Amino acid sequence: MTGEDPYPHHRPNVGIALFNQDGQVWLGRREGTPGPWNWQLPQGGIDAGEDARTAALRELEEETGIPAKAVDIIGEIPGWIAYDYPPDVREDPRFHKKRHLGQKQRWFALRFHGSECDIDLASHAEVEFDAWRWGELAEIPGLIIPWKRAVYEQVVDAFKHVAKA
């Protein structure tokens, strides 16, 4: 193996599967995104020089208000999982800042041991989600926009041992 990046034209990103004590996963409804595929797990970019684990905790807090002290990292998918933006997304003027072909993601499973009072979707200036709920891990692929679905199927498979039996 040469150590070369298999996805040099994809934006580095993290994804978080946040599980409660009952094995249910946190689902967020994308703010301002019409249904039916407007639910997803928290995710976001890795800043230059930032460790993926640090990025996961930062993104979780930015998108949900949940502080790092309220979670434990309990799993990680090794390596990158990538998806490409479809042509209509890359050509849409609203996405002019997306200079990448897609995103490459590092995925983490976290256990939530805080209080639901810790969840504050408006805690950050850029609100990502306008609603949230606990759900079943297996339901996620059917809720996610189709061009991200293959990634979420891999996440479900990797973290099914953490989910509610």
N, C-alpha and C positions, 0 to 999 in steps of 0.2 A: 504494500500500500504506500502510495506516495505522500499521503497527508494533504493532498489538494482538496480544496473545498468543492464538493460535488454540486453546489448551488451558488456559484459566485454572483449571480444576478438576482438573487432573492434577498429580501430584507430579513435580517436576524430578528427573531421574535420568540417570545415565551407564551405558553398556554398553561392554564391552571385548572385542574379538576379538584375542586374544594368539596370534601366530604364531611358531612356531619357525623355525629356519634351513631346514628342509625344506618349509616352507609348510603344515604342519599346525597346527591350532588347538587351544588349551587348552580342555578340557571339564571342568566340575566337576559332581559328583553332589550334589544338594541334600541336606544333612544332615536325616535324619528324614523325608524325603519318599518315600512308596512309589512304585514304578515303575508304569507304564512311562515316564512323562514326568518323570523326576527329574533330567535333565541340562540344563545351561544354561551360558552364558558369564557371567563375572563382571559384576555390575551393582550399582548402589547410588545412594542419594540424593546430590543436590548440596546442600551446606550453604548457609545464607543467606550471601550475599556471596561465595561461592566460585566461582571460574572453573571451567568444565566440564573443561578439561584437567587442572587440579589435582585435581579430584574424581576423575577417571578414575585417576590415579596413586595417589591415597589409597585408593580403593576396591580397586584391584588388590592393594595391599599388605595391606589389612585382610582381604581374602577369601582370598588365596593366599600371603601372606608375601613375595611378590616385591617387592623394593625398586625404586624409580624408576631407580636407577643400572643396573639389569639390563635395561632396556627403552628403546626409542625409539618415539615416536609417528610412524607412517608413513602414516596416513590418517585421514580424518574424514568422516562423512556430514554435509553441511550441513543445518542446521535440525533440527527435532524429528521424531521418529517416536513416535507415541502408540498406546497400547492401553488399553481399558477393562477394569476388573475385571468378570467376569460376576456376575450377581445373587447366585448362591449364595456367592460369595466375599465380596461386600459385606455379606451378611446373616449370615455366620458369626461368632459371638461371639469367636472367636480373632483375628479381624481388626478388632477394635473401634478400633484405632489408625489404621486406614486411612480417613481422612476425605475421601479423594479419589475421583474417579470411575475413576481409573486412573493410569498413569504416562506422562510424556512424556520421551523419552530422546534424548540426544546420544550417538552411537556413534563409537568410535575403534578403529582398527587399530593394534596395537603389535607390534613385533618384539622377541622375547626373545633376548637374547645372553648371558644369565647361565648359571648351572649349575642342574641340577635340584635341587641341594642348597638353592637359594634358595627352593624351594617348601615352605612350612610352613603347612598348613591350620589348625593350632591356634595360630597366632601372635597371633591377636586374641581377645579375650574372647568375642565372639559368633561362633561357628563357623558358617560358611555351607555348607561342603562337607565331606563325609566321605570322598570319593575324587576322583581326577582321572585324566585320560588325554589323550594327544594324539590327535586325530581329524581327519577330513576336514571341511572347511567345509560341503560340500554335504550332509552327513548331519545337520546340526543341526536343520533344520525337523522331521524325523521323530522327534527326541528330546525336543523341547520341548513343554510343555503346550499343547494346541490353541489356547487363547485368546491365547497369545503368538506363535503360529506365523507370522502375517503380518508381524510385526516382524522375526523371524529370516529370513524369506525376503528381505526388503529388505536385511538385513545381508549375507546370502550374495551377493546380486546386486552390492551395492556393493563388496565386498571380494574378489570371486572372482579378481581379477587378482593378489592377494597369495598366494592359496592354491596349494598344490601342483598342478602341472599334470598 
